[in-house]
Amino acid sequence: MMRTTLTLDDDVAARLQAESRRTGRPFKVVVNEYLRAAMAQRKAAQAAPPFRVQAVDLGGPAPGRSYDDIGVLLEETEGAGHP
């Protein structure tokens, strides 16, 4: 076991102290549990494969329509009162 001095921001210390009081566990146990959980979560996030989106060709606009002016396209599709 290593003994060290750690400076915590006031809000972090307050949340850890509240958890210690709520659970009845010593402050140092709560701090170690939260640090272990955060490190495990970070390691799991790094190990996850990157998210990939596969593009699908949806074709072009309907005949007589254009994507050049989306406002006109929305008005034609949804009517003049679209939000």
Order of alpha helices (4+ residues) and beta strands (2+ residues): alpha-alpha-alpha
